[in-house]
Amino acid sequence: MDISNKMASLVMTLLLLVGGLLIQTAARAAPTVSNVLPKTAILYESQVFTVYGQNLNSLYNPWIKNCRNLVKLVPRFGDDPKRIRRFRCTPFQMGNMDAKIRYTTQNPPSTIPLYIFTVNVKGPEVTSVTPNMLTYGQLSTITVKGNRLTPSTKLFIEHCWQMKRISGGSWTERKFTCWPRYRPGVKRGYVKVGWNGRTVLAKQFFTTVKGPTITSVSSNSPLVLGQKAYIRVRGANLSPRMGLTMQGCTNIQHLGGDKVAGTSTMRIFTCTPRYSGGTKKVVIYTDRSYPKGKVWEGTLFVNTPAITSITSDVIIGGQPSAFRGQPVNITVTGRFLSSNVILRYSTNTQPLNFVACYGMKGAGGNTVIRRFTCNATWSGYYNWIRFGIYDSGQRKFLPFQGRTTRVNDPRIRLYFSSVGSVTPRSVDYNKYVTFTVRGNGFWRRTNMRLPGCTGIRKLSGGTTTLQRFSCRVIRMGTLNGTILDGFRVMRRFSVTVIEPTPPPPPPPVNPPDPFVCSPITRRGVGTGANFLFDMGQTSGTFRLDYDTQFVKDEIIVTDENNTRTLFRSGCVGTQGFVSRNISFSTRKVKIYAVPNCDGSTTTTVWEVRANCP
């Protein structure tokens, strides 16, 4: 038995030694490579290569000619690292590239080539670039079709501004947008693939940029000196980049900006003709930022305003006249009157920039009639208003009947304002009074002074013939007042203040009926209640006794109008009382009994007693 055990132990030891030797021999076995896939790659695209073999370890070293950023990858989950290894790199040159898998030993140090192969690097292939006709100044979309069009595909077209690649696309189609600029004609184009500062030409092509064609240039109405003009350009292939110049026309604008104004058949410009009228030169350019591309040249006529009459609507005594402060409406008629026509005025002793008609403003009109309104402000020896027509566009006065209007033209006679009456003439002491003033020619500076009447203010709604003033009389006797036109006294008046008649005494108040308070007791079984209790007086000490027994109830006491709560017992099942000092405007209180406030049962018993103060 001992011999058998010794033999078995010896056999086991031999087996272990042989197994360890085999394992050690297998661990030292040199790696071998059977294949590397794929054998093709795309230019400037990162490619992952898979190495297949036996006994592979981290000492294997891949190499591919003209393939940058080579990185050995960590084995994937589920891969056998002795049989499969992966690496990645980006080829930057087309054609067949030599490649090797080498094995580097540490002891002794040496490099052993395990596998030699070739990688075919393919570049992009462009089959078409469409369209082959672009429109000048309009956003264009260009489509590139072919094979192996990577995201690094780029498009270049001569003089096509803001080239951008549209997101998305595929390996067979890429789209781009740009704005053709500077000048129409045949443009050279390129499709390239680039990466890390390197580019490869995929295709060279030519495209034609169509320029604009002008058929007409006109205005929406006759051009008037000093008035904003709208000029319409009609034709074909008109871009939002078009430019316009016009002799003597300032503030030229293309309405709405570069990308939204007009259409390809019509563009609208605005400007203001200034300085002089007559025939003016107009030039249209393909691009206002590159004004050498002239497309059209012609002329437009600018009309000069002319005045034929100036009339007023105020007539006194058969001649144009007005009271001081009276609204004056003036009508100017003529031809080609622009919105820049301004009515200016003077007195017989002051120049035209002197304010003689307050609040002058335009009141509408058109090219043949203009209306103005103001309030005459001066009187006395400043007894005339002379009007002149000034054109802010030309910055000069316009001629009228062969001479400038500032010399001797239609005038309006000014009269003093006058007061006819002031009412009332007698007022009550210590009361607010409204005084009514009637007359002619009242204006914004018409006012009233009355010592002994405080807080004088002009009431709204006054006219040139009627004004109202309000104040409170605080002095007895006779008060002397004045009606003023600015600083000029128009009328003096007097007011008599009288003692107001005292009001009659109030009627006697009958004493209240006598009332005797009686205590009240209320009970309830299963139901609640609310009732008024007359205490017989409005003040005193009020006492309430209550008993809610075992089932919880709530007792509430308020004033008659439920605006003030005197007492709340809460949800209780107990016996008690409450005493409160009261002071009411009425004699009554309201008492509420809320049964079964906690909802524990449907049967409850309660009792309250209200006592007299």
BARO-464627 format. One record per residue (C-alpha): x, y, z. Coordinates in steps of 0.2 Angstrom, whole numbers, plus 2048, in hexadecimal, padded with zeros to 3 digits. Layout:
N
<<X, Y, Z>>
...
// end
This chain:
613
<<800, 800, 800>>
<<80F, 80C, 804>>
<<817, 807, 7F3>>
<<807, 80B, 7EA>>
<<806, 81C, 7F2>>
<<818, 821, 7EE>>
<<816, 81C, 7DC>>
<<807, 826, 7DA>>
<<80F, 835, 7E1>>
<<81E, 833, 7D6>>
<<813, 833, 7C6>>
<<80A, 842, 7CC>>
<<81A, 84C, 7CE>>
<<820, 847, 7BD>>
<<810, 84D, 7B5>>
<<811, 85E, 7BD>>
<<823, 860, 7B7>>
<<81F, 85C, 7A6>>
<<80F, 867, 7A6>>
<<819, 876, 7AD>>
<<827, 873, 79F>>
<<819, 873, 791>>
<<811, 883, 798>>
<<822, 88C, 799>>
<<827, 886, 788>>
<<816, 88D, 781>>
<<818, 89E, 78A>>
<<829, 8A0, 782>>
<<822, 89C, 770>>
<<825, 8AA, 764>>
<<816, 8B3, 75D>>
<<810, 8B1, 74B>>
<<804, 8BB, 740>>
<<7F9, 8B3, 733>>
<<7F0, 8C2, 72C>>
<<7EC, 8D5, 72E>>
<<7DB, 8DC, 729>>
<<7D6, 8E7, 720>>
<<7E2, 8E9, 712>>
<<7D9, 8F9, 70C>>
<<7D7, 90B, 715>>
<<7D0, 91C, 710>>
<<7DB, 92B, 710>>
<<7DA, 936, 71F>>
<<7CE, 92B, 728>>
<<7D3, 922, 738>>
<<7D4, 90F, 735>>
<<7D4, 900, 741>>
<<7DF, 8F1, 73C>>
<<7DD, 8E0, 743>>
<<7EC, 8D4, 745>>
<<7E8, 8C1, 746>>
<<7F6, 8B5, 74C>>
<<7FC, 8AA, 75A>>
<<805, 8AE, 76B>>
<<803, 8C1, 768>>
<<808, 8CC, 776>>
<<80B, 8DF, 778>>
<<81C, 8DE, 770>>
<<815, 8DD, 75F>>
<<818, 8ED, 755>>
<<80D, 8F2, 746>>
<<813, 8FE, 739>>
<<80B, 906, 729>>
<<814, 912, 71E>>
<<80C, 924, 71D>>
<<7FF, 91F, 72B>>
<<800, 92C, 739>>
<<7FA, 92B, 74B>>
<<7FD, 918, 74D>>
<<7F6, 911, 75D>>
<<7F5, 8FF, 764>>
<<7E4, 8FD, 76B>>
<<7DF, 8F4, 77B>>
<<7D7, 8E2, 777>>
<<7C4, 8E2, 776>>
<<7B9, 8D9, 782>>
<<7B8, 8C7, 77D>>
<<7C8, 8C7, 772>>
<<7D6, 8BB, 775>>
<<7E5, 8C7, 776>>
<<7F1, 8B9, 771>>
<<7E8, 8B6, 760>>
<<7E1, 8C8, 75C>>
<<7E9, 8D9, 75E>>
<<7E3, 8EA, 757>>
<<7EB, 8FB, 752>>
<<7E5, 90B, 74A>>
<<7ED, 918, 73F>>
<<7E8, 926, 732>>
<<7EF, 924, 720>>
<<7F4, 935, 718>>
<<7FA, 92F, 707>>
<<7F1, 925, 6FA>>
<<7F7, 915, 6F1>>
<<7FF, 904, 6F7>>
<<808, 907, 708>>
<<814, 8FA, 70F>>
<<810, 8F3, 720>>
<<818, 8E7, 72D>>
<<814, 8DF, 73D>>
<<824, 8DD, 747>>
<<829, 8D4, 757>>
<<835, 8DC, 763>>
<<83E, 8D1, 770>>
<<846, 8D7, 780>>
<<853, 8C9, 783>>
<<85C, 8CA, 778>>
<<856, 8DA, 771>>
<<851, 8D8, 75F>>
<<843, 8DC, 752>>
<<83B, 8CD, 748>>
<<830, 8D1, 739>>
<<820, 8C6, 73C>>
<<815, 8CB, 72D>>
<<817, 8D6, 71E>>
<<808, 8DD, 714>>
<<802, 8EB, 70A>>
<<7F4, 8F8, 70D>>
<<7EB, 900, 6FF>>
<<7E6, 912, 704>>
<<7D8, 919, 6F9>>
<<7D3, 92B, 6F7>>
<<7C3, 934, 6F3>>
<<7BB, 933, 6E3>>
<<7B0, 941, 6DC>>
<<7A3, 93D, 6CE>>
<<79A, 94E, 6CE>>
<<798, 960, 6D5>>
<<787, 968, 6D2>>
<<781, 974, 6CD>>
<<78D, 97B, 6C0>>
<<784, 98C, 6C0>>
<<783, 998, 6D0>>
<<77A, 9A9, 6D2>>
<<784, 9B7, 6D7>>
<<781, 9BD, 6E9>>
<<775, 9AF, 6ED>>
<<777, 9A1, 6FA>>
<<77B, 992, 6EF>>
<<77B, 97F, 6F4>>
<<788, 974, 6EC>>
<<787, 961, 6EC>>
<<797, 956, 6EA>>
<<794, 944, 6E5>>
<<7A0, 935, 6E4>>
<<7A8, 928, 6EF>>
<<7B2, 928, 6FF>>
<<7AD, 93A, 703>>
<<7B2, 93B, 715>>
<<7AD, 949, 721>>
<<7BD, 951, 71E>>
<<7B8, 955, 70C>>
<<7B9, 967, 708>>
<<7B3, 972, 6F9>>
<<7BB, 982, 6F3>>
<<7B3, 98D, 6E5>>
<<7BC, 99D, 6E0>>
<<7B3, 9AD, 6E7>>
<<7A6, 9A3, 6F0>>
<<7A4, 9AB, 701>>
<<7A1, 9A2, 712>>
<<7A3, 990, 70B>>
<<79B, 984, 718>>
<<798, 971, 718>>
<<786, 96D, 71C>>
<<785, 961, 72A>>
<<781, 94E, 727>>
<<786, 947, 716>>
<<78D, 936, 712>>
<<79C, 92E, 70A>>
<<794, 930, 6F9>>
<<78D, 942, 6FB>>
<<792, 952, 703>>
<<789, 963, 702>>
<<790, 975, 704>>
<<789, 987, 704>>
<<792, 997, 6FF>>
<<78E, 9A9, 6F8>>
<<796, 9AD, 6E7>>
<<79D, 9BE, 6E8>>
<<7A9, 9CC, 6E0>>
<<7A5, 9C9, 6CE>>
<<79B, 9BD, 6C3>>
<<7A4, 9B1, 6B6>>
<<7AC, 9A0, 6B6>>
<<7B3, 99A, 6C7>>
<<7C0, 98C, 6CA>>
<<7BB, 97F, 6D7>>
<<7C4, 971, 6E1>>
<<7BE, 962, 6EC>>
<<7CB, 95E, 6F8>>
<<7CD, 952, 707>>
<<7D8, 958, 715>>
<<7DE, 953, 726>>
<<7EB, 95A, 732>>
<<7F1, 967, 726>>
<<7F2, 95C, 717>>
<<7E6, 95C, 708>>
<<7E4, 951, 6F9>>
<<7DB, 958, 6E9>>
<<7CC, 94D, 6E4>>
<<7C5, 957, 6D6>>
<<7C8, 968, 6CD>>
<<7B8, 96F, 6C4>>
<<7B1, 97F, 6BD>>
<<7A1, 988, 6C1>>
<<798, 998, 6BA>>
<<792, 9A6, 6C5>>
<<783, 9AF, 6BC>>
<<783, 9C2, 6BF>>
<<774, 9CD, 6C1>>
<<76B, 9D4, 6B2>>
<<762, 9E5, 6B4>>
<<752, 9E9, 6AA>>
<<74C, 9F9, 6B3>>
<<750, A05, 6C1>>
<<742, A10, 6C7>>
<<73A, A18, 6D6>>
<<729, A15, 6DD>>
<<724, A27, 6DB>>
<<72C, A37, 6D4>>
<<73C, A3A, 6DD>>
<<73B, A4A, 6E8>>
<<749, A54, 6EF>>
<<74B, A51, 702>>
<<73E, A43, 702>>
<<743, A30, 705>>
<<742, A27, 6F5>>
<<73F, A14, 6F1>>
<<749, A0E, 6E2>>
<<744, 9FD, 6DA>>
<<751, 9F3, 6D0>>
<<749, 9E6, 6C5>>
<<752, 9D8, 6BB>>
<<758, 9C6, 6BD>>
<<765, 9BE, 6C9>>
<<764, 9CD, 6D5>>
<<76E, 9CA, 6E5>>
<<76C, 9D2, 6F6>>
<<77E, 9D7, 6F5>>
<<77A, 9E4, 6E7>>
<<77F, 9F6, 6E9>>
<<778, A06, 6E3>>
<<77F, A18, 6E2>>
<<775, A27, 6DD>>
<<77C, A39, 6DA>>
<<777, A44, 6E9>>
<<76D, A36, 6F2>>
<<772, A33, 704>>
<<76F, A25, 710>>
<<76D, A18, 703>>
<<767, A07, 70A>>
<<762, 9F6, 703>>
<<752, 9F3, 70D>>
<<752, 9E4, 719>>
<<765, 9DF, 719>>
<<76F, 9D3, 70E>>
<<765, 9C3, 70F>>
<<753, 9C8, 710>>
<<74F, 9D7, 705>>
<<747, 9D6, 6F4>>
<<748, 9C7, 6E9>>
<<753, 9C1, 6DA>>
<<748, 9CB, 6CE>>
<<746, 9DB, 6D9>>
<<750, 9E5, 6E6>>
<<74B, 9F5, 6EF>>
<<757, A03, 6F4>>
<<753, A13, 6FE>>
<<75C, A24, 6FF>>
<<758, A36, 701>>
<<75C, A42, 6F3>>
<<764, A52, 6FA>>
<<76D, A62, 6F5>>
<<765, A65, 6E3>>
<<759, A5E, 6D7>>
<<75A, A58, 6C5>>
<<761, A49, 6BB>>
<<76C, A3E, 6C6>>
<<777, A30, 6C1>>
<<773, A1F, 6C8>>
<<77F, A10, 6C8>>
<<77B, 9FD, 6CD>>
<<789, 9F2, 6D3>>
<<78A, 9DF, 6D5>>
<<791, 9E1, 6E7>>
<<791, 9F0, 6F1>>
<<7A0, 9EB, 6FA>>
<<7A9, 9E9, 6E9>>
<<7A3, 9F7, 6DF>>
<<7AD, 9F4, 6CF>>
<<7A0, 9E8, 6C8>>
<<795, 9F5, 6C0>>
<<785, 9ED, 6B9>>
<<77A, 9FB, 6B4>>
<<77C, A0E, 6B2>>
<<76E, A1B, 6AF>>
<<765, A2A, 6B6>>
<<756, A2F, 6C0>>
<<74E, A40, 6C2>>
<<74C, A49, 6D3>>
<<73E, A56, 6D4>>
<<740, A66, 6DE>>
<<732, A6C, 6EA>>
<<729, A7C, 6E5>>
<<71D, A87, 6EF>>
<<70D, A8E, 6E7>>
<<703, A94, 6F6>>
<<703, A96, 709>>
<<6F2, A98, 711>>
<<6EB, A99, 723>>
<<6DA, A94, 72A>>
<<6D8, AA3, 737>>
<<6D0, AB2, 730>>
<<6CB, AC1, 73B>>
<<6C4, AD1, 733>>
<<6C7, ACB, 722>>
<<6DA, AC7, 723>>
<<6E4, AB9, 72A>>
<<6E4, ABC, 73C>>
<<6E5, AB3, 74D>>
<<6E4, AB6, 75F>>
<<6F3, AB2, 76A>>
<<6F3, A9F, 76E>>
<<6E6, A9B, 761>>
<<6EA, A8B, 756>>
<<6EF, A90, 745>>
<<6EE, A84, 736>>
<<6F9, A88, 727>>
<<6F8, A7F, 716>>
<<706, A7F, 70A>>
<<703, A7A, 6F8>>
<<70F, A77, 6EA>>
<<718, A69, 6E0>>
<<723, A5B, 6E6>>
<<722, A60, 6F9>>
<<72C, A53, 703>>
<<72A, A4F, 715>>
<<739, A5A, 718>>
<<730, A6A, 714>>
<<72F, A74, 725>>
<<724, A83, 729>>
<<72E, A90, 731>>
<<728, AA1, 738>>
<<72D, AB2, 73F>>
<<726, AC2, 746>>
<<727, AD3, 73D>>
<<737, AD7, 747>>
<<73F, AC6, 74A>>
<<747, AB9, 73D>>
<<73F, AA9, 738>>
<<747, A9E, 745>>
<<73E, AA8, 753>>
<<730, A9F, 75B>>
<<720, AA9, 757>>
<<714, A9A, 755>>
<<716, A8E, 763>>
<<715, A7B, 760>>
<<718, A7B, 74D>>
<<716, A6A, 746>>
<<711, A61, 736>>
<<6FF, A5B, 734>>
<<701, A4F, 725>>
<<700, A52, 712>>
<<708, A4B, 702>>
<<713, A51, 6F4>>
<<707, A5F, 6EF>>
<<700, A65, 700>>
<<708, A66, 711>>
<<6FE, A6B, 721>>
<<705, A73, 731>>
<<6FE, A79, 742>>
<<704, A84, 750>>
<<6FE, A90, 75D>>
<<701, AA3, 75B>>
<<70B, AA9, 76A>>
<<710, ABB, 768>>
<<706, ACB, 767>>
<<708, ADE, 76A>>
<<715, AE5, 75F>>
<<71A, AD4, 759>>
<<70A, AD4, 750>>
<<70E, ACA, 740>>
<<713, AB8, 73D>>
<<71C, AB6, 72C>>
<<71E, AA4, 726>>
<<72D, A9C, 71C>>
<<72E, A8B, 714>>
<<73F, A83, 718>>
<<745, A72, 710>>
<<750, A69, 71C>>
<<755, A5D, 70E>>
<<75D, A6C, 704>>
<<760, A76, 714>>
<<759, A86, 70C>>
<<749, A90, 70A>>
<<73E, A8C, 6FB>>
<<73A, A9A, 6EF>>
<<728, AA0, 6EE>>
<<721, AAC, 6E1>>
<<732, AB0, 6DB>>
<<73A, AB4, 6EC>>
<<73E, AAA, 6FC>>
<<730, AAA, 708>>
<<73B, AB1, 716>>
<<73A, AC2, 70E>>
<<728, AC7, 70C>>
<<71B, AB9, 70B>>
<<70A, AB6, 713>>
<<708, ABC, 725>>
<<6FB, ABA, 733>>
<<6F6, AC8, 73E>>
<<6F7, AC5, 751>>
<<6EA, ACC, 75D>>
<<6EA, ACD, 770>>
<<6E0, AC0, 77A>>
<<6D1, AC8, 783>>
<<6C6, AC3, 792>>
<<6B3, AC6, 791>>
<<6AD, ABF, 7A2>>
<<6B2, AB6, 7B2>>
<<6A5, AAD, 7BC>>
<<6A0, AAB, 7CA>>
<<6A1, ABC, 7D3>>
<<69C, AB6, 7E4>>
<<6A2, AA6, 7EC>>
<<6A0, A9C, 7FD>>
<<6AE, A9D, 80A>>
<<6B9, A8D, 80C>>
<<6B3, A84, 7FD>>
<<6BA, A7F, 7EC>>
<<6B4, A8A, 7DE>>
<<6B5, A88, 7CB>>
<<6B8, A99, 7C1>>
<<6B3, A9A, 7AF>>
<<6BC, AA6, 7A4>>
<<6B5, AAB, 793>>
<<6BD, AB5, 785>>
<<6C8, AB3, 775>>
<<6DA, AAD, 771>>
<<6DD, AA3, 781>>
<<6EC, A98, 780>>
<<6F8, A8D, 78B>>
<<6FF, A9C, 795>>
<<6ED, AA3, 79A>>
<<6EC, AA2, 7AD>>
<<6E3, AA9, 7BC>>
<<6E9, AB1, 7CC>>
<<6DE, AB4, 7DB>>
<<6E6, AB7, 7ED>>
<<6DB, AAF, 7FA>>
<<6D7, AA0, 7EF>>
<<6E4, A92, 7F2>>
<<6E8, A83, 7E6>>
<<6E4, A8C, 7D5>>
<<6E5, A80, 7C7>>
<<6DF, A81, 7B5>>
<<6D3, A74, 7B0>>
<<6D4, A69, 7A1>>
<<6C9, A6B, 792>>
<<6CC, A7E, 78F>>
<<6CB, A86, 77E>>
<<6D0, A97, 776>>
<<6C0, A9E, 77C>>
<<6BD, A96, 78D>>
<<6C8, A91, 79C>>
<<6C4, A8A, 7AD>>
<<6CD, A8C, 7BD>>
<<6CB, A84, 7CE>>
<<6D0, A89, 7E0>>
<<6CB, A89, 7F2>>
<<6C5, A9A, 7FA>>
<<6CE, A9C, 80B>>
<<6CB, AAF, 80E>>
<<6BC, AB9, 812>>
<<6B7, ACA, 80A>>
<<6BB, AD0, 7F8>>
<<6C8, AC7, 7EE>>
<<6D1, AD0, 7DF>>
<<6D7, AC5, 7D1>>
<<6DF, AC6, 7BF>>
<<6DE, ABC, 7AF>>
<<6F0, ABB, 7A7>>
<<6F6, AB8, 796>>
<<707, AB2, 79A>>
<<70D, AC1, 7A4>>
<<701, ACE, 79D>>
<<6F1, AD2, 7A7>>
<<6E2, AD0, 79C>>
<<6D4, AD2, 7A9>>
<<6D2, AD7, 7BB>>
<<6C3, AD1, 7C5>>
<<6BD, AD0, 7D7>>
<<6B4, AC2, 7E0>>
<<6A9, AC4, 7F0>>
<<6AB, AB6, 7FD>>
<<69B, AB3, 808>>
<<699, AA8, 817>>
<<691, A98, 812>>
<<67F, A95, 819>>
<<681, A88, 828>>
<<678, A78, 824>>
<<668, A74, 82D>>
<<669, A6B, 83E>>
<<667, A58, 83C>>
<<655, A51, 841>>
<<654, A4A, 852>>
<<658, A38, 855>>
<<64B, A2E, 85E>>
<<653, A23, 86C>>
<<653, A11, 869>>
<<646, A06, 870>>
<<64A, 9FE, 881>>
<<64F, 9EC, 880>>
<<651, 9DF, 88D>>
<<65E, 9D1, 88A>>
<<659, 9BF, 88E>>
<<665, 9B1, 890>>
<<663, 9A3, 882>>
<<667, 990, 884>>
<<668, 985, 874>>
<<66B, 972, 873>>
<<66E, 967, 865>>
<<66E, 954, 862>>
<<676, 94E, 852>>
<<675, 95F, 849>>
<<67D, 970, 84A>>
<<676, 982, 84C>>
<<67A, 994, 84A>>
<<670, 9A2, 851>>
<<671, 9B5, 856>>
<<671, 9BB, 868>>
<<66B, 9CC, 86C>>
<<675, 9D3, 87B>>
<<66B, 9E3, 87C>>
<<67A, 9EE, 87C>>
<<68A, 9F0, 871>>
<<697, 9EF, 87F>>
<<69A, 9E5, 88F>>
<<6A0, 9D4, 894>>
<<698, 9C5, 88A>>
<<698, 9B4, 892>>
<<694, 9A3, 889>>
<<693, 992, 892>>
<<694, 982, 887>>
<<694, 96F, 88A>>
<<699, 964, 87B>>
<<699, 954, 886>>
<<6A3, 945, 87F>>
<<6A1, 947, 86C>>
<<6AC, 955, 866>>
<<6A3, 965, 860>>
<<6A9, 977, 85C>>
<<6A1, 987, 863>>
<<6A5, 997, 85A>>
<<6A0, 9A9, 85E>>
<<6A1, 9B8, 852>>
<<69A, 9C9, 850>>
<<689, 9CB, 846>>
<<692, 9CE, 835>>
<<69F, 9C0, 837>>
<<6AD, 9CC, 836>>
<<6B4, 9C9, 847>>
<<6B6, 9B8, 851>>
<<6B4, 9BA, 864>>
<<6B7, 9A7, 868>>
<<6BA, 996, 861>>
<<6BA, 987, 86D>>
<<6C3, 97C, 861>>
<<6BD, 96A, 85D>>
<<6BA, 964, 86F>>
<<6AF, 959, 87A>>
<<6AF, 962, 88A>>
<<6A5, 96F, 895>>
<<6AB, 981, 897>>
<<6A7, 993, 895>>
<<6AE, 9A3, 88D>>
<<6AD, 9B5, 893>>
<<6B2, 9C4, 887>>
<<6B1, 9D7, 888>>
<<6A8, 9DD, 878>>
<<6A6, 9EE, 86F>>
<<69C, 9ED, 85F>>
<<691, 9F8, 854>>
<<683, 9EC, 856>>
<<67B, 9E3, 865>>
<<67C, 9D1, 85E>>
<<688, 9C3, 85D>>
<<687, 9B3, 853>>
<<68A, 9A2, 85B>>
<<68E, 992, 851>>
<<68D, 980, 857>>
<<697, 975, 84B>>
<<692, 962, 84F>>
<<69E, 953, 84E>>
<<6AC, 95E, 848>>
<<6B8, 94F, 847>>
<<6AC, 944, 83E>>
<<6AE, 935, 84B>>
<<69B, 932, 84C>>
<<68A, 938, 845>>
<<683, 93B, 857>>
<<688, 949, 862>>
<<680, 954, 870>>
<<684, 966, 874>>
<<67D, 974, 87E>>
<<682, 987, 87F>>
<<67B, 995, 88A>>
<<67D, 9A8, 885>>
<<67D, 9B4, 893>>
<<679, 9C6, 894>>
<<687, 9D3, 897>>
// end
